[in-house]
């Protein structure tokens, strides 16, 4: 299951973080949703979906970085 993250190239994950993860760019949507989450106002299903969509690339990047530093580079990394 975790090999899915190993197969994703770092540049692609970073591009997703910088595009989907930050769009719209002023202010980043993910920031608005995190503020709503910590203030307790993230209750609408659309807002929760937005948080998952814009936060997903960042979660994938964190998992990929953790696996990279725990196991070291693999032969699949570019």
C-alpha positions as CSV (number, residue, x, y, z in Angstrom):
1,X,0.0,0.0,0.0
2,X,2.7,2.5,0.9
3,X,4.6,1.7,-2.3
4,X,2.1,4.0,-4.0
5,X,3.8,6.9,-2.3
6,X,7.2,5.6,-3.3
7,X,6.2,5.4,-7.0
8,X,5.2,9.1,-7.1
9,X,8.1,11.3,-8.2
10,X,8.9,14.2,-5.9
11,X,8.6,16.9,-8.6
12,X,5.1,15.8,-9.5
13,X,4.0,15.9,-5.8
14,X,5.6,19.4,-5.4
15,X,3.8,20.7,-8.5
16,X,0.5,19.4,-7.0
17,X,1.2,21.1,-3.7
18,X,2.0,24.4,-5.4
19,X,-1.0,24.3,-7.7
20,X,-3.9,22.4,-6.2
21,X,-2.6,22.8,-2.6
22,X,-2.4,26.6,-2.8
23,X,-5.1,27.6,-5.3
24,X,-6.6,30.2,-5.3
25,X,-3.4,32.0,-4.5
26,X,-4.5,35.1,-2.7
27,X,-5.1,34.0,0.0
28,X,-4.4,30.3,-0.3
29,X,-7.6,28.3,0.1
30,X,-5.9,25.8,2.4
31,X,-5.1,28.6,4.8
32,X,-8.7,29.7,5.0
33,X,-9.9,26.1,5.6
34,X,-7.3,25.5,8.3
35,X,-8.4,28.7,10.1
36,X,-12.0,27.5,9.9
37,X,-10.9,24.0,11.2
38,X,-9.1,25.4,14.2
39,X,-11.8,28.0,15.0
40,X,-14.5,25.3,14.9
41,X,-16.5,26.8,11.9
42,X,-15.6,24.1,9.4
43,X,-19.0,22.4,9.3
44,X,-20.4,22.7,5.8
45,X,-19.7,19.6,3.6
46,X,-18.3,21.8,0.8
47,X,-15.8,23.3,3.2
48,X,-14.7,19.9,4.4
49,X,-14.3,18.7,0.8
50,X,-12.3,21.8,0.1
51,X,-10.0,21.0,3.0
52,X,-9.5,17.5,1.8
53,X,-8.9,18.5,-1.8
54,X,-6.5,21.3,-1.1
55,X,-4.8,19.5,1.9
56,X,-4.4,16.2,0.1
57,X,-1.2,17.1,-1.8
58,X,0.4,18.4,1.4
59,X,-0.5,15.2,3.2
60,X,1.0,13.1,0.4
61,X,4.2,15.2,0.4
62,X,4.5,14.8,4.2
63,X,4.1,11.0,3.9
64,X,6.5,10.8,1.0
65,X,9.1,12.9,3.0
66,X,8.7,10.7,6.1
67,X,9.1,7.6,4.1
68,X,12.1,9.0,2.2
69,X,13.9,10.0,5.4
70,X,13.0,6.8,7.2
71,X,14.0,4.3,4.4
72,X,16.4,6.4,2.3
73,X,16.2,6.9,-1.4
74,X,15.0,3.9,-3.4
75,X,15.9,2.8,-6.9
76,X,12.5,4.2,-8.0
77,X,13.3,7.8,-7.0
78,X,14.3,10.2,-9.8
